[in-house]
Each structure stands twice: as C-alpha cells, then as structure tokens.
Amino acid sequence: MESVGYLIGVLVWGAVIAALLVTVVGSLVVVRWRRRTIEALERAESEADPQPAAGSPVNRQQR
C-alpha cells in the first residue's frame, strides 16, 4: 500500500510540474507570436504608406 501512496504522490507532483512547464512555455510562445505579429503589421503599414521623415521638405510644405 505504501508504494501506491508514492505512486499517487509522484503523479500529483508530475502533474503540477507539467502544468507549470506548459504555462511557462505557453507564455513564451505567446510573447514571441505577439512580437512577430506586431513587427509584421508595422512593416506592412510602412510599406503600404511610406511617410517622409519629420524634417523633410515634403512635410514642411504640408504644414
């Protein structure tokens, strides 16, 4: 019976460790995905609507 108790303990601790690991890996994946998505959106926006620099003559004429 004692070995059954150890088995249950190992399963419980294994489940806790697995849940923590999934949480950490999942959060890292989400952070990386968000950064890539934001970079891609910014890149697409800058390619679609190129704006001159703040001090360029074009901007001065539009004021």
Rosetta blueprint (number, residue, H / E / L):
1 M L
2 E H
3 S H
4 V H
5 G H
6 Y H
7 L H
8 I H
9 G H
10 V H
11 L H
12 V H
13 W H
14 G H
15 A H
16 V H
17 I H
18 A H
19 A H
20 L H
21 L H
22 V H
23 T H
24 V H
25 V H
26 G H
27 S H
28 L H
29 V H
30 V H
31 V H
32 R H
33 W H
34 R H
35 R H
36 R H
37 T H
38 I H
39 E H
40 A H
41 L H
42 E H
43 R H
44 A H
45 E H
46 S H
47 E H
48 A H
49 D L
50 P L
51 Q L
52 P L
53 A L
54 A L
55 G L
56 S L
57 P H
58 V H
59 N H
60 R H
61 Q H
62 Q H
63 R L
